[in-house]
Amino acid sequence: MKHAPKFLLCLLLAATTGAVSAGPAQQLAGIIASGELRVGTPADYKPYTYRLGQSSAYLGLDIDLAAGLARRLGVKLTIVPTSWPTLLADWNADKFDIAVGGISITPERQQHGLFSIPYQRDGKTPITRCENEQRFQTLAQINQPDVRLIVNPGGTNERFARSHAPRAQLTVYPDNVTIFGQIVAGKADLMMTDAMETRLQQRLHPQLCAVHPEAPFDSADKAMLLPHDPAFKAVVDQWLQERLASGALQQDVEHWLAFPWTLEPLRQAIDQRLLLAEPVARAKWNKQAPIEDLPREALVIAAAVEQGRALGLPADRVEAVFHAQIEASKTVQRELYARWSAQHAGRFADAPDLAAEIRPKLDLITTQLLAALAANQAILADATRCNEVAQALRTLDATAMSPAAARQALAPLIINN
């Protein structure tokens, strides 16, 4: 407590004056005493929160807000993953102190905790393929037996769909990250979600259009879910009010709406390719084959250049990127060979077949990587966005396997890597 800012001490004293036993200020006092703010988030809702792979790296508007609140309290931030279906159960199990992530204020959630003052107002509206935009202007048009409506489970999107479109064919799709691809692929007609998300997703998927996001079907306030602790709520509300009044929060909203989320498929492709280095190494180890195969590497790069040319990618750009991927993979393999040699490792029973199993996967990743490069040429060439590019790409799951290899793989894409 001795490091708590003065205004926190004043609030704590005011909340506990005259109390006979530990009162509502205990949550705030406990957080400050522990030096840690545990923040739960589903992390699947751009631009509010998003988790990069399986890492501990999170991005988004609400992650920035959580970090700012932790700084205000003088404590460290710990992000705790949760999900929309388990949000309240995890909350009641005391897995985190507050919850964020584009959370709407609802009567059900108000039974479990307090909410901060709202920092944004939003509402449900459709997103669909652009050719269907006029088809889904009203709830009456959507609430039809031949309409295929898709939603993510457990949150306000599902509740709104069930309540307002009970006659539609409803699919509850478990992954809120890839759900929009289902609409693009024609497996669903539309999704009902917050207007903010529809604005972002139409940027990420040119085939999709947000339907009247300026006039959603309802309205709901976004806020932080807090414990039943008036002193804590007073601190959070004061801090949020300052950010709202100064315009800083609106600047944050604009930043995260404009953030280069389209780089995520590129990050995923690089990560997936590098993670294949370990099974490649096991297959080569069993045959005691050399790690380096320069003729084959040249063929792989030449094929990527040819495939990239059809996408409008410069040959030197493709060469640099794929040379980096190959060198990164060899770095992992060399590190594993050195470890296995020191351990006198024998044959691996689960080693894959390079030709039958690994190379088809690499070919698919090559196609995905090239498409992502082509989609992001302007962003990657914009020197003013290098920090955002680094933030979007830098975190790879493969870093845990080899930090050096991860740096190699990203080097052509991140300035001052």
N, C-alpha and C positions, 0 to 999 in steps of 0.2 A: 504493500500500500504506500510505502514512503515515496515511490516513484510516480504515483498517480498525479495527473494534472490537477491544479487547484480547483477548477470548476467541478471535477469529479468528486473531490473530497466534500465540496459544499453540498452537492446533490445527495451524496451518501449520508451526510449528517442530517440533512433535512428529512430524508426518508426514514431515518432510524430514530429521530428524536422522540422520546416518550414511549418507544417500543419496549415491551416487557421481555420479548424473546426475539430470536432472529426473524426479521420481517422481510418485506418484499425487496429490500436492497441486497439481500444475500447473493442473488445471482450475479449482480454487477460486482459486488465485493469479491466473490469467488473467482470471477474471471480475472480481475486485476491481481488478486493474490497469486493465482496460478501462472500469470504471465502469458496466457494463451487464450485466443478466441477461436473456438471450433465452429466452423461454418459449413453447414450441410447444403449440398446443391446437386440436382440431377445431372447438370453439366451436359445437357444435350439440346440446348435451346439457344441457338445463335439469334441475336447478338448478345444475349444476357450472360450465358455461361456455356463453355465448351471445353471438353477435356481432349488433349492431344494424345491419341493412342491410349496405352495403358500406363502412361507416365503420371507423374504428380504435377504436370504443368497444365494450368487452366487459364483460359482467356475469356474476356468478355466484360460487358458493362458492369454486371453485378460482382464479378471478381474484383474489378477495380474499386467498387464501392466497399466491398468487404475488406480489402487491403487498406483503404483509407480509414475505415472505422477502426481497424486494429491499430493503425498508427495513432489515431486520436485517443484511443484508450491506453496507448503505451505498451501494447502486448504483441506477441507474434501471432501470425495468422496460420491456422491449420485448416485445410480444406478436407471435408469428409464427404465422400461420394454417397449419394442416395438415389432414389428413383421416384417418379411421380406416384406409382402405386404404393410404395412403402414410405413415402415422405412422413406421414403422420405417425406411423408405427415406429419409425426410427427416431422421430422427435420425442415420442413418449418414452422410448427406451433410453433417452438421455445420451444419444450418440453425438449430438452437437448442441451448441448454445443458441445459434440463430440459423435461419434457413433463407437462402436467396436463390435467384435463378429465374426471374420473370414470374414470381409467385403472385397470383391474384388473391385479393381479399375475398374470402367466402365465409358464410355463416358457419359451415362445418369447421373450417380452420380456426375461426375465432373462438371456438369452444376449447381449443387446445393451447392457445397462447394469445399474446397481444400482437398487434401489428404496428409498425412504424407509420408515420405519416406517409401518404402515397408519394412516390417520386415520379410516377408516370400513369397516365390514363390511357387505356386501350380498349379493344373490343373484338368480338369474334366476327370474322369475315371469310369468305371462301377464297381459295386459290385453286386454279384449274389450268388446263391447257388453254392457250390463248384463243384457239378457235372456238372454245366453249364459253368464253367470257360472258356473252349475252345470254347464254342458256341458264346461268345460275345467278341471276341478279337478285332474286327474292327467295325467302324461305319456302314459299309455296312452290316455286320451281324446283327447289332442292328436295322437298319432302314428297318424293314420288317413288313408286316401286321400282322403276327402271334406272334410278340414279344410284351409282356406286360411290358411297361416301366412306372415306377412310380417316381414321383418327389414331392417335397414340393413346395408350391405356392410362387410366387412373387419375387423370387431371380434369381441368375444366373443359378441355376440348371434347373429351368423351361425354361428359355430362351435358354439355350444350347440344351435341349432336343427337343424343338419345332423347333429349327433351323436346327439341325443335324440329327434328326430322325423323320421327319414329317409323315412317313408312319406307324410308330409303333403305337400300341394302348396305348395312353397316359392317365394315371390316375394322377390327381393332388390331393395328399393326404394332409389333413390340418395339421397333427401333425408330425413335424420333429423328435420328440423324439421316437415315436412308429412306424415310417414308415418302419424301417428295419425289424420289426416283420412281416410285410406284405409279405416281400420276403421270410422270413423263413417259413411262413405258406403256401407258394405256391400261394398266391393271386396276386403276381406280379413276373415277371421274373428277373428284375434288376432295379437298380437305378443308375442315373448318378450324381456324386457329386465330391467334391474335394478329391484328392488322400489322403490327411491327414486324412480326415474323414473315408475313406474306410479302411485305415490302423488300425484306432482305432476300427471301428465297427466289423472287422473280429476278433478282440480280444474279443469283447463283445458277439459275436454270432459265435460260432465255426462252424455253418452250412454255414456261408457265407465266400466268398473269394473275396479279392480285385483283380481286373483284371489289370495287369501291372501298379501298382501305381507309379513305377519308370519311366514310360514313358506315361504320360497322353496324351489325345488327343489334348489339348491346354495348354496354360500357362496363369496364371493371378497372379497379385501381391496382397497380403493382406496388408492392411494399415488402419490407423485410418482416419475416415471422420471428417474433421475439418471445422470451419467457414471460410468465406472469410476474413482471417486476417493473412497477411504475418508474423507479429510479433509472433503470436501464433504458426504458422507453424514452424518458426525458432526455437522456444523453444522446440517444440515436436521433430523436426528432430534432433536437437543437442543431446537431451536426448536419443532418439532411437539409434542414431549412436554410442553413448558411450556404450550402452548395446550390440549392435551388435559386436563392435570391441573387447570388453572384453570377449565375449563368454557367457555372462550371459543370453542373450536371448535364445541361443541355449540350454543352460541348462534348462531354463524354458520350452521350447518345449518338451524336453525329459522327464522332470518331469511329465507334464500333459498328455503325451502319455502313460506313465507307471502308472498313477494314478489309484487306484482301483475303476474305474467306475462300475465294476460288483457288487459293494455293493448297488447300487441304488435300485434294486428290494427288497433287504432286508430292507432298510430304509423305502421304501414305504409300505411294508407289516406290519412292526411294527407300523407305523403311522396310517394306515387304521384300524388296530385292536384296537388301543387305542382310536381312534375317535369314535368307536362303543360303548364305555363305556357310553356315554351320552344317546343314545336311550335305552340302556340296563337299565340304572338307571330310566328312565321315565317309562319303562314297569314294573319294580319292585315296583316303588313308587305307581303306580296305584293300585297294589295288596297289598301294604304295606308288601312286601316280604323282608326277610333279604337279605343283600348284599352278605354275605358269604355263600357258599354252598360247604363245604369241600369234601363231597363224589363226587359231580359232578366235582369239580376241579381235584380230583385225577383221575377220568376217562378221562378227557380231556388230562392231562399230559401223562397218560399211552398210550392213543391212539396216541399221537404225538411221543412218544418214539418208538412205534411199527412202525409207518409210517417212522420215521427217520432211523430206523435200516435198512430198505430196501434201503436207500440212502447212507448207510455207515457212518451214524452219530453216535457218541458215545452216549450212553443213558444218561450219566451224563451231557453232553453238552445240549442235548435237554431238560432234566429236568430243568436245571438252566435257560435256555432261556424262557421256557414256564411258569415256576413258576414266573419269573419276569414280564411276560406279564399279568398274572392273577392278581398279586399283584398291578401292575400299574393300571389296570382297576378298582380294588376295591378302590384304592386311589381316583380316579376320582369320583366314585359313592358315596363314603363317603363325599367328599367335596360338591357334589351336594345335597345330603340328608341334610347336615347341612344348606346349603343355603336355600333350600326349606322349611325346618322346621322353620327357622327364618322368612321366608316370609309367613308362613301359607299357602303354596301353596295347591291348590286342585288337582283334577285329570287332567291328560294331555289328550286332545282329540286326539293327534297325536302319542300316544305311540304305538310302534310296538308290534307285537306278537313275543315273544322270540323264540318259537319253529318253527314257520312257516317262519319268516323273518330274525331274527338275527343269529340263529345258522347255517343255510346254508351259510351265509356270512362268519361267523367265520371259518367254515370248509374249505371254499375255501381259505381264508387267511392263514390258517394253512398249506395247501398244498404249497402255494406260499412261505411262510416263510421258510419251511423246504427245499424246492428246492434251495432257495437263500443261506441258511446256508451251504448246501452241496456243492454248486458251489464255495463258498468262504472259505472253511475250511483252505486252506493253508495261505491265506491272514490274516484271523482272528487269526491264530496261530503264525504268524510271529511277534516277539517282535520288530523287527526293523521298522515295518510299523504301529505301534500303533497310531502315530500322524495322518497318512493318514486315518486310519480307523475312528478315532474320527472325522476328518474333513468331511468325507463322510457320517457318520451316525448321527452326533450329532443334526442336525437341523430337528425337527419334527413340523408339523403344530399343533399337539396336545399339544405342549408346551404352546401355548396361552390358552389352556383350563386348564392345570395343569402342571407347571414346575416340581413339585415334581414327578408326575406320569411319565413324560417323562424321567427323570433321572433314575427312577426305571426300566423302560422298556429297557433302553439301558445299564444298569449297567453290565450285564454279557458279553457285547461285547466291551465295551470301558474301557480300563485300565485307572485308576485314573479319573473315571467319575465324 
